Amino acid sequence: MSAESAPFTYPEVGATRATFPADYHRFELRRPIGHGRALFDRAAIHILGFGIQKGTGVFQRADTETAVAGTELTVRIGVGPVGIVAPCRVVYVLDEPDRRGFAYGTLPGHPEIGEELFAVEYDPADDTVYGLITAFSRPGAWYVALGGPVVRLIQRWFAHRYLKTLPTGH
């Protein structure tokens, strides 16, 4: 079965839009990156062009230049020849006046099971722009289950690194 026809590895596809499902580890990191609609637009372009993944060095490939629902992408975490390849598919793209980004879900072969949202938010009340990473996941491979709390620390570390790739500004 090719990745293009592979089903997601979890039934709650799209749940990062609203209520996260039970029985998963839940994670959220929301951090201000600056102010202004122009910064919001630049950050959205960065996110939708897989800039977060590219900026942290985990991006391996994607079917499309920018995130669209159905895009297959692969990220790789590792050093040199030793690494973990993680296939994903874009579940949805956020294109709202004050929220933009995309979520991807795990495919067979990914070491975790779940979904992750990469977004930028604009607060018109005070002109603040926020970077946002949210996810729900559980182990999909024995080594992730064995890693337990260490895997959660790595997830947090990556989320902070992801947000550091976002443009900042006034």
Residue pairs with C-beta under 8 A, 6 or more apart in sequence:
1 108
3 72
3 87
3 89
3 107
3 109
4 72
6 87
6 107
6 108
7 107
7 108
8 89
8 91
8 105
8 106
8 107
9 105
9 106
9 107
9 108
9 110
9 113
9 140
10 105
10 106
10 113
10 114
10 115
12 21
12 115
12 136
13 91
13 105
13 115
14 91
14 92
14 103
14 115
15 21
15 115
15 136
16 91
16 103
16 115
16 116
16 117
16 134
16 135
16 136
17 92
17 103
20 26
20 134
20 136
21 136
23 138
24 114
24 136
24 137
24 138
25 136
25 137
25 138
25 152
26 134
26 135
26 136
27 133
27 134
27 135
27 136
27 137
27 152
27 155
27 156
27 159
28 132
28 133
28 134
28 135
29 131
29 132
29 133
29 134
29 156
29 159
29 160
29 163
30 121
30 130
30 131
30 132
30 133
31 130
31 131
31 163
32 128
32 129
32 130
33 39
33 43
33 120
33 129
33 130
33 131
33 163
33 166
33 167
33 168
33 169
34 128
34 129
34 167
34 168
34 169
34 170
35 126
35 127
35 128
35 129
35 169
35 170
36 127
36 129
36 169
36 170
37 122
37 127
38 169
39 129
39 167
39 168
39 169
39 170
40 98
40 100
40 120
40 122
40 129
42 167
42 169
43 120
43 129
43 131
43 166
43 167
44 100
44 101
44 120
45 51
46 52
46 55
46 165
46 166
46 167
47 67
47 100
47 101
47 102
47 118
47 119
47 120
47 166
48 66
48 67
48 93
48 100
48 101
48 102
49 65
49 66
49 67
50 59
50 62
50 66
50 67
50 73
51 165
51 166
52 118
52 162
52 163
52 165
52 166
53 59
53 73
53 75
53 162
54 165
55 162
55 164
55 165
56 158
56 161
56 162
56 165
58 75
58 76
58 77
58 158
59 73
59 75
60 73
60 74
60 75
60 76
60 85
61 73
61 74
62 71
62 72
62 73
62 74
63 71
63 72
63 73
64 71
67 90
67 93
67 102
67 104
68 90
68 93
69 90
69 91
69 92
69 93
70 89
70 90
71 89
71 90
72 87
72 88
72 89
72 107
73 87
73 88
73 89
73 90
73 104
74 85
74 86
74 87
74 88
75 85
75 86
75 88
76 83
76 84
76 85
76 86
77 83
77 84
77 86
78 84
84 111
85 109
86 106
86 109
86 110
86 111
86 112
87 106
87 107
87 108
87 109
87 110
88 104
88 105
88 106
88 107
88 110
89 104
89 105
89 107
90 102
90 103
90 104
91 102
91 103
91 104
91 105
91 115
92 102
92 103
93 101
93 102
94 100
94 101
94 102
94 103
94 117
94 119
97 122
98 121
98 122
98 123
98 124
99 119
99 120
99 121
99 122
100 119
100 120
101 117
101 118
101 119
101 120
101 132
102 117
102 118
102 119
103 115
103 116
103 117
103 118
104 115
104 116
105 114
105 115
106 112
106 113
106 114
106 115
106 137
106 140
110 140
111 139
111 140
111 141
111 143
111 144
112 137
112 138
112 139
112 140
112 141
112 144
113 137
113 138
113 139
113 140
114 135
114 136
114 137
114 138
115 135
115 136
115 137
116 133
116 134
116 135
116 137
117 132
117 133
117 134
117 135
118 132
118 133
118 162
119 131
119 132
119 133
119 134
120 129
120 130
120 131
120 132
120 166
121 129
121 130
121 132
122 128
122 129
122 130
123 129
123 130
129 169
131 162
131 163
131 166
133 159
133 162
133 163
135 155
135 159
137 155
139 145
139 151
144 151
147 154
